[in-house]
Amino acid sequence: MEAILWPAVVLILGIVALFIFKQPITRLLDRTERISRKGLSTTRPQEISAPSPKSQLAEFMSQTEHVMVREAEKNIRANVDRMNIKKPVDRERAIVRGFASLVVVHTFEKAYSTLYGSQLSALEYLNDNRNKQQTKSDIRAFYDWAVSNFPDVYKEYSFEQWLAYLQNLVLVQINGEDVSITVGGKEFLKYLLDQGYSKNRAG
């Protein structure tokens, strides 16, 4: 998979990302009232004036100041140097591509950790039958099977919520009664295959 072309840089960027988004994530959690498979419920943030670009840079650098970040910076530069990339604009492109790869991997990992087995099976079915029109009724068979086998899990989890969760992850597209797998859904299944992850999960 293209997203795993330079795993060393992706791993390093993961450490950097942890510090880059520490404050935004903290602010989001501070405003979070409720979290569930339906999503986050937050309060409206207070309006604040936008800081100047210079102060934004200073704040960003101070927030991300850490010995591990500095070590990661050196490793990132070393990786890019080994790729013999000289032009600043090309170096930026390489680093942005690595960061984008990290985002994709993180998204897929989070999706896999939260999806039920029935949702994975439904997604695989949509992929195998992507050249045929599929409807909500076709997909509901997977939900009904899960309800009969895991009644406690699905006691307060409707079919609409079950299907909407796949849509919120941008793995499926819903158009009226029609349901189809997205490009992201197909790439997600490829990722699971590449990683050797099992689709046989509870739920």
C-alpha positions as a Markdown table, in Angstrom:
| # | Residue | x | y | z |
|---|---|---|---|---|
| 1 | Met | 0.0 | 0.0 | 0.0 |
| 2 | Glu | 1.3 | 3.5 | -0.9 |
| 3 | Ala | 0.6 | 4.7 | 2.6 |
| 4 | Ile | 3.4 | 2.4 | 4.0 |
| 5 | Leu | 6.1 | 3.4 | 1.5 |
| 6 | Trp | 8.3 | 5.0 | 4.2 |
| 7 | Pro | 7.2 | 3.6 | 7.6 |
| 8 | Ala | 10.1 | 5.1 | 9.5 |
| 9 | Val | 9.0 | 8.7 | 8.6 |
| 10 | Val | 5.3 | 7.8 | 9.3 |
| 11 | Leu | 6.2 | 6.5 | 12.7 |
| 12 | Ile | 8.3 | 9.5 | 13.5 |
| 13 | Leu | 5.5 | 11.8 | 12.3 |
| 14 | Gly | 3.2 | 10.0 | 14.6 |
| 15 | Ile | 5.2 | 11.2 | 17.6 |
| 16 | Val | 5.3 | 14.7 | 16.2 |
| 17 | Ala | 1.5 | 14.6 | 15.6 |
| 18 | Leu | 0.9 | 13.7 | 19.2 |
| 19 | Phe | 2.4 | 17.0 | 20.3 |
| 20 | Ile | 1.1 | 19.1 | 17.5 |
| 21 | Phe | -2.5 | 18.2 | 18.2 |
| 22 | Lys | -2.2 | 17.9 | 22.0 |
| 23 | Gln | -3.8 | 21.4 | 22.6 |
| 24 | Pro | -6.6 | 21.1 | 20.0 |
| 25 | Ile | -7.6 | 17.7 | 21.3 |
| 26 | Thr | -7.5 | 18.9 | 24.9 |
| 27 | Arg | -9.8 | 21.8 | 23.9 |
| 28 | Leu | -12.2 | 19.5 | 22.2 |
| 29 | Leu | -12.3 | 17.1 | 25.2 |
| 30 | Asp | -12.9 | 20.1 | 27.5 |
| 31 | Arg | -16.0 | 20.9 | 25.4 |
| 32 | Thr | -17.2 | 17.3 | 25.1 |
| 33 | Glu | -20.4 | 16.5 | 26.9 |
| 34 | Arg | -21.0 | 13.0 | 25.6 |
| 35 | Ile | -19.2 | 10.5 | 23.4 |
| 36 | Ser | -20.6 | 7.3 | 21.8 |
| 37 | Arg | -20.6 | 5.4 | 18.6 |
| 38 | Lys | -22.9 | 8.1 | 17.3 |
| 39 | Gly | -20.1 | 10.7 | 17.7 |
| 40 | Leu | -19.2 | 13.6 | 20.0 |
| 41 | Ser | -21.6 | 16.1 | 21.5 |
| 42 | Thr | -19.9 | 19.3 | 22.3 |
| 43 | Thr | -20.6 | 22.8 | 23.6 |
| 44 | Arg | -20.1 | 25.8 | 21.5 |
| 45 | Pro | -16.6 | 27.3 | 21.9 |
| 46 | Gln | -16.2 | 30.8 | 23.0 |
| 47 | Glu | -15.3 | 33.3 | 20.3 |
| 48 | Ile | -11.7 | 34.5 | 20.4 |
| 49 | Ser | -9.7 | 36.8 | 18.3 |
| 50 | Ala | -7.3 | 35.2 | 15.8 |
| 51 | Pro | -3.7 | 35.5 | 16.8 |
| 52 | Ser | -1.1 | 36.9 | 14.4 |
| 53 | Pro | 0.9 | 34.5 | 12.3 |
| 54 | Lys | 4.0 | 35.3 | 14.3 |
| 55 | Ser | 2.4 | 34.6 | 17.6 |
| 56 | Gln | 0.8 | 31.4 | 16.2 |
| 57 | Leu | 4.3 | 30.1 | 15.2 |
| 58 | Ala | 5.7 | 31.0 | 18.6 |
| 59 | Glu | 2.8 | 29.2 | 20.4 |
| 60 | Phe | 3.1 | 26.2 | 18.1 |
| 61 | Met | 6.9 | 25.9 | 18.7 |
| 62 | Ser | 6.4 | 26.2 | 22.5 |
| 63 | Gln | 3.6 | 23.7 | 22.6 |
| 64 | Thr | 5.7 | 21.1 | 20.6 |
| 65 | Glu | 9.0 | 21.7 | 22.5 |
| 66 | His | 10.0 | 18.3 | 23.7 |
| 67 | Val | 13.2 | 16.2 | 23.6 |
| 68 | Met | 11.4 | 13.4 | 21.6 |
| 69 | Val | 10.1 | 16.0 | 19.1 |
| 70 | Arg | 13.6 | 17.3 | 18.5 |
| 71 | Glu | 14.9 | 13.7 | 18.1 |
| 72 | Ala | 12.1 | 13.1 | 15.6 |
| 73 | Glu | 13.0 | 16.2 | 13.7 |
| 74 | Lys | 16.5 | 15.0 | 13.2 |
| 75 | Asn | 15.3 | 11.6 | 12.1 |
| 76 | Ile | 12.8 | 13.1 | 9.6 |
| 77 | Arg | 15.5 | 15.3 | 8.1 |
| 78 | Ala | 17.8 | 12.3 | 7.9 |
| 79 | Asn | 15.2 | 10.2 | 6.1 |
| 80 | Val | 14.5 | 13.0 | 3.6 |
| 81 | Asp | 18.2 | 13.5 | 3.1 |
| 82 | Arg | 18.6 | 9.8 | 2.3 |
| 83 | Met | 16.0 | 10.3 | -0.4 |
| 84 | Asn | 18.4 | 12.9 | -1.9 |
| 85 | Ile | 15.7 | 15.6 | -2.0 |
| 86 | Lys | 17.3 | 19.0 | -2.3 |
| 87 | Lys | 14.7 | 21.5 | -3.2 |
| 88 | Pro | 12.7 | 22.9 | -0.2 |
| 89 | Val | 9.4 | 22.6 | -2.1 |
| 90 | Asp | 10.1 | 19.0 | -2.8 |
| 91 | Arg | 11.2 | 18.3 | 0.8 |
| 92 | Glu | 7.9 | 19.8 | 1.9 |
| 93 | Arg | 5.9 | 17.6 | -0.5 |
| 94 | Ala | 7.7 | 14.5 | 0.9 |
| 95 | Ile | 7.0 | 15.5 | 4.5 |
| 96 | Val | 3.4 | 16.4 | 3.8 |
| 97 | Arg | 2.9 | 13.0 | 2.0 |
| 98 | Gly | 4.4 | 11.2 | 4.9 |
| 99 | Phe | 2.1 | 13.0 | 7.3 |
| 100 | Ala | -0.9 | 12.3 | 5.0 |
| 101 | Ser | 0.0 | 8.7 | 5.1 |
| 102 | Leu | 0.0 | 8.8 | 8.9 |
| 103 | Val | -3.5 | 10.3 | 8.9 |
| 104 | Val | -4.8 | 7.5 | 6.6 |
| 105 | Val | -3.2 | 4.8 | 8.8 |
| 106 | His | -4.5 | 6.3 | 12.0 |
| 107 | Thr | -8.0 | 6.6 | 10.5 |
| 108 | Phe | -8.0 | 2.9 | 9.4 |
| 109 | Glu | -6.6 | 1.7 | 12.7 |
| 110 | Lys | -9.3 | 3.6 | 14.6 |
| 111 | Ala | -12.0 | 2.3 | 12.3 |
| 112 | Tyr | -10.9 | -1.3 | 12.7 |
| 113 | Ser | -10.7 | -0.9 | 16.5 |
| 114 | Thr | -14.4 | 0.3 | 16.7 |
| 115 | Leu | -16.2 | -1.6 | 14.0 |
| 116 | Tyr | -18.2 | -4.7 | 14.8 |
| 117 | Gly | -17.7 | -8.0 | 12.9 |
| 118 | Ser | -21.1 | -7.6 | 11.2 |
| 119 | Gln | -20.1 | -4.2 | 9.8 |
| 120 | Leu | -16.8 | -5.6 | 8.5 |
| 121 | Ser | -18.7 | -8.5 | 6.9 |
| 122 | Ala | -21.2 | -6.1 | 5.3 |
| 123 | Leu | -18.4 | -3.9 | 4.0 |
| 124 | Glu | -16.7 | -7.0 | 2.5 |
| 125 | Tyr | -20.0 | -8.0 | 0.9 |
| 126 | Leu | -20.4 | -4.6 | -0.7 |
| 127 | Asn | -16.9 | -4.8 | -2.1 |
| 128 | Asp | -17.4 | -8.2 | -3.6 |
| 129 | Asn | -20.7 | -7.1 | -5.1 |
| 130 | Arg | -19.7 | -3.5 | -6.0 |
| 131 | Asn | -20.8 | -4.0 | -9.7 |
| 132 | Lys | -24.4 | -4.8 | -8.6 |
| 133 | Gln | -26.9 | -2.4 | -7.0 |
| 134 | Gln | -27.2 | -3.1 | -3.3 |
| 135 | Thr | -29.9 | -1.7 | -1.0 |
| 136 | Lys | -30.3 | -1.2 | 2.7 |
| 137 | Ser | -32.5 | -4.3 | 2.8 |
| 138 | Asp | -29.6 | -6.4 | 1.4 |
| 139 | Ile | -27.2 | -5.0 | 4.1 |
| 140 | Arg | -29.7 | -5.4 | 6.9 |
| 141 | Ala | -29.2 | -9.2 | 6.8 |
| 142 | Phe | -25.8 | -8.7 | 8.4 |
| 143 | Tyr | -27.3 | -6.5 | 11.1 |
| 144 | Asp | -30.2 | -8.9 | 11.8 |
| 145 | Trp | -27.6 | -11.8 | 12.2 |
| 146 | Ala | -25.7 | -9.7 | 14.7 |
| 147 | Val | -28.8 | -8.9 | 16.7 |
| 148 | Ser | -29.7 | -12.5 | 17.0 |
| 149 | Asn | -26.2 | -13.5 | 18.1 |
| 150 | Phe | -25.3 | -10.5 | 20.2 |
| 151 | Pro | -28.7 | -9.3 | 21.7 |
| 152 | Asp | -27.1 | -7.4 | 24.6 |
| 153 | Val | -24.8 | -5.4 | 22.3 |
| 154 | Tyr | -27.7 | -4.4 | 20.0 |
| 155 | Lys | -30.4 | -3.8 | 22.6 |
| 156 | Glu | -30.2 | 0.0 | 22.0 |
| 157 | Tyr | -28.3 | 0.1 | 18.7 |
| 158 | Ser | -30.6 | 0.4 | 15.8 |
| 159 | Phe | -29.9 | -0.6 | 12.1 |
| 160 | Glu | -29.9 | 3.1 | 11.2 |
| 161 | Gln | -27.2 | 3.8 | 13.7 |
| 162 | Trp | -25.2 | 0.7 | 12.7 |
| 163 | Leu | -25.3 | 1.7 | 9.0 |
| 164 | Ala | -24.7 | 5.5 | 9.7 |
| 165 | Tyr | -21.5 | 4.6 | 11.6 |
| 166 | Leu | -20.1 | 3.1 | 8.4 |
| 167 | Gln | -21.2 | 6.2 | 6.5 |
| 168 | Asn | -19.6 | 8.5 | 9.1 |
| 169 | Leu | -16.3 | 6.7 | 8.6 |
| 170 | Val | -16.7 | 7.4 | 4.9 |
| 171 | Leu | -16.6 | 3.6 | 4.2 |
| 172 | Val | -20.0 | 3.4 | 2.5 |
| 173 | Gln | -22.2 | 5.8 | 0.6 |
| 174 | Ile | -25.9 | 5.9 | 1.0 |
| 175 | Asn | -28.2 | 7.3 | -1.7 |
| 176 | Gly | -31.8 | 6.9 | -0.8 |
| 177 | Glu | -32.2 | 3.1 | -0.3 |
| 178 | Asp | -29.0 | 2.3 | -2.2 |
| 179 | Val | -25.8 | 1.5 | -0.4 |
| 180 | Ser | -22.4 | 1.2 | -2.0 |
| 181 | Ile | -18.8 | 1.0 | -0.9 |
| 182 | Thr | -16.6 | 4.0 | -1.2 |
| 183 | Val | -13.0 | 4.3 | -2.4 |
| 184 | Gly | -12.0 | 4.7 | 1.2 |
| 185 | Gly | -13.9 | 1.5 | 2.1 |
| 186 | Lys | -12.1 | -0.4 | -0.6 |
| 187 | Glu | -8.7 | 0.9 | 0.5 |
| 188 | Phe | -9.6 | 0.1 | 4.1 |
| 189 | Leu | -10.2 | -3.5 | 3.2 |
| 190 | Lys | -6.9 | -3.6 | 1.4 |
| 191 | Tyr | -5.2 | -2.2 | 4.5 |
| 192 | Leu | -6.7 | -4.9 | 6.6 |
| 193 | Leu | -5.5 | -7.5 | 4.2 |
| 194 | Asp | -2.0 | -6.0 | 4.1 |
| 195 | Gln | -1.8 | -6.0 | 7.9 |
| 196 | Gly | -3.2 | -9.5 | 8.2 |
| 197 | Tyr | -6.1 | -8.3 | 10.4 |
| 198 | Ser | -9.0 | -10.7 | 10.9 |
| 199 | Lys | -12.5 | -9.7 | 9.9 |
| 200 | Asn | -14.0 | -12.3 | 12.2 |
| 201 | Arg | -14.8 | -10.1 | 15.2 |
| 202 | Ala | -17.6 | -10.1 | 17.7 |
| 203 | Gly | -20.7 | -8.0 | 17.1 |
